[in-house]
Amino acid sequence: MESERHDFEAIDSSGGVDEFRLKRNGLQLLLYREATAPVVTVIVTYRAGSADEGSGRTGGMHFLEHMMFKGTRRFNRGRGTSVFDVLQRVGAQLNATTSKDRTNYYEVLPSEYVGLALDIEADRMRGALLLPDDVESEITVILNEIDRAENEPLGNLYRSLWKTAYSEHPYGNPTLGSAEHVALMTSDTLRALYDSHYWPDRTTLAVIGDFDTEEVLSLAARHFGCIPAAPAKAYRTRTEEPGQARERRLQTSLSVQFAAIMVGFKTPATLHPDTPSLDVLAGIMASGKTGRLYRHLTDRGLTTHVSVGAQALREPGLLTISAVLTPGRTHEEVETAIMEIIAAIQNDGVTEEELQRTRNQIRALEAFGRDGSYAIAASLSEAISAGDWRLFTTFRERIEQVTADDVREAACTYLTEMTRTIAWLTPE
């Protein structure tokens, strides 16, 4: 066990998270001890998502996520050892998700079975079968998933907003892919994606919860140490998005009984130093009933719902403002009111009271993101996806350093007419 433990080298520590690297193949390992219950969460984050698929084959990374549960050389239905069967026998909860920059797989299970989770994840890192018959049968499942997503009006509008905002960069593609591409998905296409991205040096393994550090280091070395590093340069097909020089607009009509508006502003990558200021700005605009959007839109009867959001992305993304219109109100008056709120922040800034209240709310949300091993794992995976796991451990500190002047400057720099895309949803 001692020799296996020495296969890892310690890299860094921050906020209770210890980083190690497996010398044999470059696998990044993060350990976070949280011993409130005899439970661990094992999460594997592959640092590739829907933005890494390449042109003409959208939906491949999400499809591959589905296929990773269909069987590996050692864990498959034919042997009575499917991933679901084996893990559910020991009381595990398991799932996977795909986003623009990453794909992750996780298990929440009793601490004594941490070795089983590591064994399964190591096996499907390079042992997925990806059988043509399984691909064929899964096409219908994913087409149904796409159909359900298309029938969700605000989700449909949100995807249309991204597609319009990005003319070249794959962030404009839906994570689920287009129905046309999914219907033609093949085992060979999925194998090419798998062989490009599913390697230890392109992956972060994290274990969170109640565990013995030496035992986990030994088990991780034993299960993942035999896998070689990627044989070639990382497969990247992302096209740089050209600068946006003017406002973009779209209008969508659906069979719904409400109208809505979304505004997306181009923002820098999450690792950019202005991101904390934008996080605080979003909170000031949309922090519940005290937020400026609620007070100036919903309280005045213009909207029934308002929100502001921004994904943690590896490359420049969008800060989006969403509003559902009160019946009888028009898109024009709600859009005008939104722009007036932004202009007021740009011209007059924000108050210290707003700043402190938003900091308190963000701190509360951050604490909620540490409530249990899975919550920590999910937050850590998003930080990994954005480019640095330390985003998770330093988040509160970076928020505390934001000043009122920083918020005003962020609003002036990024919430501009030339960088925005506006989408209207109207009832048919």
VMD Tcl script that draws the C-alpha trace (Angstrom):
set ca {
  {0.00 0.00 0.00}
  {2.84 2.39 0.83}
  {4.40 2.05 -2.63}
  {1.05 2.76 -4.28}
  {0.57 5.84 -2.14}
  {3.95 7.11 -3.35}
  {2.72 6.92 -6.94}
  {1.02 10.24 -6.17}
  {2.79 13.53 -5.65}
  {1.26 16.31 -3.58}
  {0.62 19.43 -5.66}
  {-1.39 21.96 -3.64}
  {-3.83 22.46 -0.77}
  {-6.56 25.10 -0.43}
  {-9.64 25.42 1.72}
  {-9.55 21.83 2.89}
  {-8.98 20.38 -0.58}
  {-5.72 18.52 -1.22}
  {-4.50 18.10 -4.80}
  {-2.38 15.17 -5.95}
  {-1.07 14.03 -9.33}
  {-0.62 10.40 -10.33}
  {2.94 10.31 -11.66}
  {2.34 7.46 -14.11}
  {-0.29 9.18 -16.23}
  {-1.05 12.70 -14.96}
  {-4.44 11.98 -13.35}
  {-5.45 14.86 -11.09}
  {-6.85 13.72 -7.72}
  {-8.66 16.01 -5.26}
  {-9.46 14.89 -1.71}
  {-11.80 16.70 0.69}
  {-12.52 15.12 4.06}
  {-16.01 15.83 5.36}
  {-16.75 13.31 8.10}
  {-20.26 14.32 9.19}
  {-21.64 10.98 7.95}
  {-20.07 7.63 6.88}
  {-20.62 8.49 3.21}
  {-18.37 9.41 0.30}
  {-18.99 10.96 -3.08}
  {-16.71 9.90 -5.91}
  {-16.90 12.19 -8.94}
  {-14.91 11.96 -12.16}
  {-14.82 15.14 -14.23}
  {-13.67 14.80 -17.83}
  {-12.56 18.22 -18.97}
  {-14.48 18.05 -22.24}
  {-18.12 18.79 -22.96}
  {-20.47 19.67 -25.80}
  {-18.17 22.49 -26.96}
  {-15.52 19.87 -27.81}
  {-17.52 17.78 -30.26}
  {-16.48 19.22 -33.60}
  {-18.67 20.53 -36.37}
  {-21.50 18.45 -37.77}
  {-21.91 16.09 -34.83}
  {-23.60 17.96 -32.01}
  {-24.87 15.92 -29.09}
  {-21.99 13.44 -29.18}
  {-20.62 14.11 -25.69}
  {-24.06 13.84 -24.10}
  {-24.73 10.66 -26.08}
  {-21.39 9.29 -24.87}
  {-22.47 10.01 -21.29}
  {-25.47 7.71 -21.82}
  {-23.29 5.01 -23.34}
  {-20.96 4.92 -20.34}
  {-23.77 3.19 -18.43}
  {-24.36 0.60 -21.16}
  {-21.39 -1.56 -20.31}
  {-17.64 -1.96 -20.03}
  {-15.40 -4.98 -20.43}
  {-15.92 -5.96 -16.78}
  {-19.19 -4.27 -15.84}
  {-22.00 -5.17 -18.25}
  {-25.45 -6.73 -18.39}
  {-24.20 -9.93 -20.02}
  {-22.16 -10.77 -16.93}
  {-24.88 -9.58 -14.54}
  {-22.57 -6.78 -13.43}
  {-24.00 -3.64 -15.03}
  {-22.86 -0.39 -13.44}
  {-26.35 0.34 -12.12}
  {-26.84 -3.16 -10.69}
  {-23.48 -3.36 -8.94}
  {-23.71 0.09 -7.37}
  {-27.36 -0.03 -6.40}
  {-26.77 -3.30 -4.56}
  {-24.61 -1.38 -2.08}
  {-27.09 1.47 -1.75}
  {-25.34 3.94 -4.04}
  {-26.91 6.90 -5.77}
  {-25.33 7.54 -9.15}
  {-25.75 9.65 -12.24}
  {-23.87 11.78 -14.77}
  {-24.22 15.18 -16.40}
  {-22.86 16.89 -19.51}
  {-22.34 20.63 -19.93}
  {-20.49 22.83 -22.37}
  {-17.02 22.31 -20.89}
  {-17.16 19.02 -18.98}
  {-18.79 15.65 -18.45}
  {-18.97 14.17 -14.97}
  {-19.93 10.84 -13.40}
  {-20.59 10.43 -9.70}
  {-21.53 7.96 -7.00}
  {-22.72 8.72 -3.46}
  {-22.28 5.58 -1.37}
  {-21.28 4.21 2.05}
  {-17.63 4.89 2.81}
  {-16.63 1.21 2.88}
  {-17.45 0.92 -0.84}
  {-15.21 3.75 -2.06}
  {-12.93 1.16 -3.69}
  {-15.83 -0.22 -5.71}
  {-16.66 3.23 -7.12}
  {-13.00 3.82 -8.03}
  {-12.82 0.40 -9.69}
  {-15.89 1.10 -11.85}
  {-14.76 4.59 -12.86}
  {-11.29 3.36 -13.79}
  {-12.78 0.55 -15.88}
  {-15.09 2.77 -17.88}
  {-12.41 5.40 -18.44}
  {-10.92 3.15 -21.11}
  {-13.11 0.04 -21.14}
  {-16.45 1.27 -22.48}
  {-17.88 -1.16 -25.06}
  {-19.86 1.37 -27.17}
  {-21.64 -1.43 -29.03}
  {-23.54 -0.48 -32.23}
  {-26.74 -2.13 -30.98}
  {-26.60 -0.10 -27.77}
  {-26.08 3.08 -29.77}
  {-29.04 2.30 -31.99}
  {-31.35 1.63 -29.05}
  {-30.27 4.79 -27.23}
  {-31.04 7.09 -30.17}
  {-34.76 6.97 -29.42}
  {-34.15 7.69 -25.73}
  {-32.12 10.81 -26.50}
  {-34.48 12.01 -29.23}
  {-37.27 11.87 -26.64}
  {-35.09 13.89 -24.27}
  {-34.53 16.51 -26.96}
  {-38.25 16.61 -27.70}
  {-39.07 17.23 -24.03}
  {-36.49 20.01 -23.89}
  {-37.88 21.65 -27.02}
  {-41.34 21.70 -25.44}
  {-40.12 23.65 -22.41}
  {-40.69 27.27 -23.54}
  {-38.12 29.16 -21.46}
  {-35.47 26.50 -22.03}
  {-36.19 26.71 -25.75}
  {-35.80 30.49 -25.65}
  {-32.58 30.20 -23.65}
  {-31.01 27.86 -26.22}
  {-32.12 30.15 -29.05}
  {-30.49 33.08 -27.27}
  {-27.14 31.24 -27.10}
  {-27.39 30.12 -30.72}
  {-27.92 33.72 -31.83}
  {-25.25 35.16 -29.53}
  {-22.57 32.78 -30.90}
  {-22.07 32.75 -34.65}
  {-18.90 30.60 -34.67}
  {-18.04 29.27 -31.21}
  {-19.60 25.89 -30.26}
  {-21.10 27.41 -27.10}
  {-23.97 28.26 -29.42}
  {-24.80 24.56 -29.89}
  {-27.28 22.86 -27.55}
  {-25.68 20.36 -25.16}
  {-28.22 17.68 -26.10}
  {-27.41 18.24 -29.77}
  {-29.76 18.57 -32.71}
  {-32.27 15.83 -33.44}
  {-30.81 15.49 -36.95}
  {-27.30 14.78 -35.67}
  {-28.44 12.46 -32.87}
  {-30.57 10.41 -35.28}
  {-27.42 9.69 -37.32}
  {-25.11 8.96 -34.37}
  {-22.83 5.95 -34.82}
  {-20.56 3.88 -32.64}
  {-17.56 5.09 -34.67}
  {-18.39 8.75 -34.00}
  {-18.72 8.10 -30.28}
  {-15.54 6.04 -30.23}
  {-13.63 8.95 -31.79}
  {-14.86 11.30 -29.05}
  {-14.12 8.72 -26.37}
  {-10.60 8.11 -27.65}
  {-9.97 11.85 -27.79}
  {-11.07 12.84 -24.29}
  {-11.38 9.92 -21.87}
  {-7.83 9.68 -20.56}
  {-6.39 10.18 -17.07}
  {-4.37 13.30 -17.91}
  {-7.57 14.98 -19.18}
  {-9.52 14.06 -16.07}
  {-9.99 15.08 -12.44}
  {-10.97 12.45 -9.89}
  {-12.37 13.84 -6.63}
  {-13.31 12.00 -3.45}
  {-15.33 13.91 -0.86}
  {-16.64 12.70 2.48}
  {-15.62 10.31 5.25}
  {-12.57 8.32 4.11}
  {-9.03 7.41 5.04}
  {-6.61 9.42 2.92}
  {-3.92 6.75 2.71}
  {-6.47 4.14 1.71}
  {-7.93 6.29 -1.06}
  {-4.50 7.19 -2.42}
  {-3.62 3.51 -2.53}
  {-6.90 2.46 -4.16}
  {-6.74 5.26 -6.74}
  {-3.17 4.33 -7.68}
  {-4.13 0.67 -7.95}
  {-7.17 1.21 -10.17}
  {-6.06 4.15 -12.32}
  {-2.30 3.64 -12.37}
  {-2.40 1.01 -15.11}
  {-4.10 3.38 -17.57}
  {-1.66 5.22 -19.84}
  {-1.75 8.94 -20.51}
  {-3.37 10.14 -23.72}
  {-1.32 9.07 -26.74}
  {-1.79 12.29 -28.68}
  {-2.42 15.99 -28.23}
  {-5.82 16.89 -26.81}
  {-8.54 16.93 -29.45}
  {-9.82 20.48 -29.67}
  {-12.06 21.84 -32.39}
  {-13.28 25.07 -30.84}
  {-13.51 28.07 -33.10}
  {-12.82 31.47 -31.58}
  {-15.90 33.67 -31.52}
  {-15.38 36.91 -33.49}
  {-15.98 40.13 -31.62}
  {-19.59 41.28 -31.51}
  {-19.99 44.80 -32.88}
  {-23.75 45.32 -32.67}
  {-26.86 44.14 -30.90}
  {-28.45 40.89 -32.06}
  {-32.16 40.05 -31.85}
  {-34.51 37.15 -32.35}
  {-38.20 36.50 -31.83}
  {-39.75 33.09 -31.16}
  {-43.42 32.19 -31.24}
  {-44.60 29.11 -29.37}
  {-47.89 27.65 -28.24}
  {-47.74 29.16 -24.75}
  {-49.97 31.41 -22.68}
  {-47.31 33.87 -21.58}
  {-44.70 36.16 -23.10}
  {-41.07 36.42 -22.01}
  {-37.86 38.26 -22.73}
  {-34.22 37.27 -22.29}
  {-31.18 39.50 -22.65}
  {-27.69 38.02 -22.86}
  {-24.51 40.07 -22.45}
  {-21.08 38.72 -23.45}
  {-18.87 38.25 -20.40}
  {-15.28 37.04 -19.96}
  {-14.21 33.52 -19.04}
  {-14.79 32.56 -15.40}
  {-11.07 32.78 -14.55}
  {-11.06 36.46 -15.54}
  {-10.55 38.80 -12.55}
  {-13.78 40.69 -13.35}
  {-15.96 37.61 -12.75}
  {-16.50 38.20 -9.00}
  {-17.69 41.74 -9.77}
  {-20.16 40.34 -12.31}
  {-21.35 37.78 -9.73}
  {-22.09 40.57 -7.26}
  {-23.72 42.66 -10.00}
  {-26.02 39.75 -10.86}
  {-26.93 39.39 -7.19}
  {-27.74 43.08 -6.80}
  {-30.03 42.91 -9.81}
  {-31.80 39.67 -8.90}
  {-31.38 38.88 -5.19}
  {-34.98 38.04 -4.40}
  {-37.51 40.76 -3.57}
  {-34.74 43.19 -2.65}
  {-33.12 42.96 -6.08}
  {-33.46 45.85 -8.49}
  {-35.21 43.77 -11.13}
  {-37.92 42.62 -8.73}
  {-38.46 46.09 -7.30}
  {-38.56 47.86 -10.66}
  {-40.30 45.18 -12.73}
  {-42.35 42.77 -10.62}
  {-43.38 45.26 -7.94}
  {-44.57 47.61 -10.67}
  {-46.66 44.89 -12.29}
  {-44.52 44.51 -15.41}
  {-43.37 40.93 -14.78}
  {-44.34 37.84 -12.82}
  {-40.81 36.41 -12.65}
  {-37.27 37.77 -13.07}
  {-33.84 36.16 -12.78}
  {-30.19 36.68 -13.65}
  {-27.74 33.87 -14.33}
  {-24.27 33.10 -15.65}
  {-22.65 29.71 -16.24}
  {-19.11 29.08 -15.05}
  {-17.38 28.60 -18.41}
  {-13.83 28.08 -19.60}
  {-14.22 30.69 -22.35}
  {-16.29 33.90 -22.64}
  {-19.96 33.28 -21.92}
  {-23.20 35.12 -21.26}
  {-24.80 36.87 -18.33}
  {-28.52 36.45 -18.95}
  {-31.47 38.42 -17.64}
  {-34.84 36.64 -17.93}
  {-38.32 37.99 -17.34}
  {-41.83 36.56 -17.75}
  {-44.26 39.33 -18.68}
  {-47.42 40.07 -16.75}
  {-50.45 39.58 -19.05}
  {-51.22 42.78 -20.88}
  {-47.68 44.12 -20.72}
  {-45.53 44.47 -23.83}
  {-42.00 43.36 -24.63}
  {-41.06 46.95 -25.43}
  {-41.94 48.34 -22.01}
  {-40.27 45.50 -20.11}
  {-37.13 45.74 -22.25}
  {-37.02 49.49 -21.69}
  {-37.35 49.01 -17.94}
  {-34.50 46.46 -17.90}
  {-32.22 48.83 -19.78}
  {-33.14 51.66 -17.39}
  {-32.08 49.53 -14.42}
  {-28.74 48.80 -16.08}
  {-28.23 52.46 -17.00}
  {-28.90 53.53 -13.41}
  {-26.15 51.20 -12.16}
  {-23.77 52.39 -14.86}
  {-24.46 56.06 -14.09}
  {-24.97 56.08 -10.32}
  {-23.39 52.83 -9.12}
  {-24.75 50.69 -6.29}
  {-25.12 51.38 -2.58}
  {-23.01 49.90 0.20}
  {-26.21 48.43 1.63}
  {-26.91 46.59 -1.64}
  {-23.31 45.42 -1.77}
  {-23.32 44.03 1.77}
  {-26.73 42.42 1.41}
  {-25.63 40.66 -1.77}
  {-22.41 39.48 -0.16}
  {-24.45 37.98 2.68}
  {-26.75 36.21 0.24}
  {-23.84 34.86 -1.79}
  {-22.18 33.61 1.40}
  {-25.39 31.79 2.32}
  {-25.58 30.16 -1.11}
  {-21.93 29.20 -0.90}
  {-22.55 27.54 2.48}
  {-25.47 25.64 0.98}
  {-23.07 24.45 -1.73}
  {-21.05 22.72 1.03}
  {-23.98 20.96 2.64}
  {-22.99 17.33 2.24}
  {-20.46 15.47 0.14}
  {-22.47 15.55 -3.08}
  {-23.09 19.31 -2.88}
  {-19.35 19.83 -2.46}
  {-18.59 17.44 -5.34}
  {-20.99 19.23 -7.71}
  {-19.56 22.67 -6.88}
  {-16.00 21.40 -7.18}
  {-16.76 19.85 -10.58}
  {-18.05 23.20 -11.90}
  {-14.86 24.92 -10.75}
  {-12.80 22.23 -12.50}
  {-14.88 22.73 -15.63}
  {-14.20 26.47 -15.60}
  {-10.46 25.88 -15.42}
  {-9.30 25.76 -11.79}
  {-10.63 23.81 -8.80}
  {-9.45 26.63 -6.51}
  {-12.39 28.71 -7.74}
  {-14.37 26.61 -5.26}
  {-12.11 27.21 -2.27}
  {-11.42 30.94 -2.89}
  {-14.92 32.00 -3.97}
  {-15.90 33.72 -0.73}
  {-12.61 35.60 -0.49}
  {-12.92 36.91 -4.04}
  {-16.50 38.05 -3.44}
  {-15.49 39.89 -0.25}
  {-12.91 41.90 -2.20}
  {-15.47 43.34 -4.64}
  {-16.21 47.03 -4.13}
  {-19.11 49.20 -5.25}
  {-16.80 50.81 -7.82}
  {-15.92 47.35 -9.16}
  {-19.61 46.57 -9.69}
  {-20.26 49.83 -11.53}
  {-17.17 49.30 -13.68}
  {-18.30 45.76 -14.59}
  {-21.74 47.07 -15.60}
  {-20.16 49.75 -17.80}
  {-17.68 47.32 -19.39}
  {-19.88 44.31 -20.11}
  {-23.58 45.30 -20.08}
  {-23.37 47.26 -23.32}
  {-25.60 47.54 -26.35}
  {-22.99 46.21 -28.77}
  {-22.40 43.00 -26.76}
  {-26.02 42.08 -26.07}
  {-28.44 39.66 -27.65}
  {-32.18 40.07 -27.01}
  {-34.75 37.28 -27.41}
  {-38.52 37.69 -27.27}
  {-40.96 34.85 -26.72}
  {-44.49 35.53 -27.91}
  {-47.59 33.32 -27.76}
  {-48.75 31.97 -31.11}
}
mol new
graphics top color blue
foreach p $ca { graphics top sphere $p radius 0.5 }
foreach p [lrange $ca 0 end-1] q [lrange $ca 1 end] { graphics top cylinder $p $q radius 0.2 }
display resetview
